[in-house]
């Protein structure tokens, strides 16, 4: 039985989104780092300028995409575990599958005074 809420993306879709966000951020960081490396020391032997910057972009994009996809997967698992916990009311104060605290109603000053007419 799947613990997925209706209309919510699956864990695989969340991992893909995490990978795409990490890959795009990593490619930007790789572009900056690769450009600085090429400007300071020149391209790697046997490679051109664009090829060296592209290599750095791919390396950083793949690394950050991998880590963010793992993070998105773990977060998806965590939210499904929280959702499963709300399926069974665990306290006597549970209402509509949400734990609630008891409500205390205080008497106000005007309710304590007797009516004078």
Secondary structure, DSSP 4 states (H G I P E B T S, - for coil): ---PPTTPPPHHHHHHHHHHHHHHHHHHHHHHHHHHHHHHH-SPTT--HHHHHHHHHHHHHHHHHHHHHHHHHHHHHHHHHHHHHTTS--STT-BTTB--PPP-PPPPHHHHSPP--
